[in-house]
Amino acid sequence: MASQQGIDEPAVEEFINDTEDAEERERAHRERGTSRPITVVGNPVLHRECQDVTVFDEELASLIDDMFASQRTAEGVGLAANQIGVDRKVFVYDCPDDEGVRHVGVVCNPVLEELPAERRVLDESNEGCLSVPTAYASLARPDYAVVSGQDAAGNPIRIEGTGYFARCLQHETDHLYGRLYIDRLSKRDRKDALQQMAEGTPRYETVPNE
């Protein structure tokens, strides 16, 4: 995001602490990784559900490092694997919540949990996407989100987010199921976002669509 699960895993009640040592953890990933160009709307890998992560090995760890490096280069707060052309259900994030608390982490095979009605308070803030560069649009999403999945070692995890961070969790999970935020807009607003993209110049390297 700009500045379901196919594998059965045991239920996790506790939320992980993704705020502790956030700066150090992000830096370590980023410094090991290599930045890659960003795929943009129209690239087929963005418009289909990604494959589940089934092997938690050094190749996955290297991909995660590259994702953190790519996210920092593009000045994003979240990045899904298909945004650098990789067909795997994994996303990384380095995102503040509305209180300014920094959250850093990685989720494999994410599932967005259904919220009880009383927690579905909609926030209509602007949203952007590294794969739709220079475009923004207002999009209503719940201001609270819970995502379950696995960490880089395959352990079950559960994450909660509020405000801007909740939007990030929903946005990145959408990516891995082949949905961009503009797909949730009205036809008029989607057209406007694509026009913004056509008229803008990305500040990071992108992959040209064939």
C-alpha positions, 0 to 999 in steps of 0.5 A, spaced: 500 500 500 502 507 498 505 512 503 480 464 503 486 461 506 488 454 503 492 451 509 489 449 515 492 452 521 491 451 529 487 457 531 491 463 535 488 467 540 494 472 542 496 477 537 503 478 536 507 484 538 509 487 531 511 494 534 517 491 539 524 493 535 520 495 529 526 499 526 531 494 527 527 488 524 526 493 518 533 495 517 535 488 518 531 485 512 532 491 508 539 491 508 540 484 506 535 485 501 535 487 493 530 492 491 526 490 485 521 494 480 514 494 482 508 491 477 503 496 476 495 495 474 494 491 468 500 486 469 497 479 470 500 477 476 496 482 480 489 480 477 489 473 480 489 469 486 496 468 488 499 461 490 499 459 498 506 459 501 507 451 503 515 451 504 518 456 509 525 456 507 531 460 505 528 462 498 522 465 502 527 469 507 530 472 501 524 474 498 521 477 504 528 481 505 527 483 497 520 485 499 522 490 505 528 493 500 523 494 495 518 497 500 523 502 502 525 504 495 518 505 493 516 509 500 510 504 501 507 502 508 506 495 505 507 490 499 505 484 497 509 479 493 505 479 487 507 487 487 514 485 485 512 479 480 512 473 485 506 469 485 506 467 493 501 469 498 506 473 502 506 481 504 510 485 508 508 491 512 512 497 515 506 502 517 504 506 523 497 506 526 493 512 527 497 513 534 503 513 530 505 507 533 510 503 528 508 496 526 513 492 522 512 484 520 510 479 515 504 475 513 504 468 509 497 466 507 493 471 510 486 471 512 482 477 513 477 475 519 470 477 519 468 482 524 462 482 529 457 488 527 459 492 532 466 493 530 465 495 523 465 502 523 467 505 516 473 509 515 472 513 508 480 516 508 484 516 501 487 510 499 493 509 494 497 503 492 504 502 489 501 498 483 497 504 481 502 510 482 500 517 483 493 515 484 489 516 490 481 515 492 477 515 498 475 508 499 470 506 505 474 500 509 473 498 517 477 502 521 479 495 525 482 489 522 484 482 524 489 478 519 491 471 521 496 467 517 503 464 518 510 468 519 516 466 515 518 460 519 511 457 518 508 459 525 501 461 526 500 468 527 494 473 528 495 481 527 490 486 529 490 493 526 486 500 527 486 506 523 491 507 517 494 500 519 487 496 519 487 499 512 494 497 510 492 489 512 486 489 508 489 492 502 495 487 502 491 481 503 486 483 498 492 484 493 494 476 494 487 474 492 488 478 486 484 485 488 486 492 487 483 497 491 481 500 485 477 494 484 473 496 490 471 503 487 465 505 483 466 505 475 467 513 475 472 513 481 476 507 478 476 511 471 479 517 475 484 513 479 487 510 472 487 517 469 491 520 475 496 514 474 496 516 466 498 523 468 503 522 473 510 520 474 512 514 479 518 516 484 520 509 483 522 503 478 516 500 475 515 494 470 512 496 464 506 492 461 507 488 455 
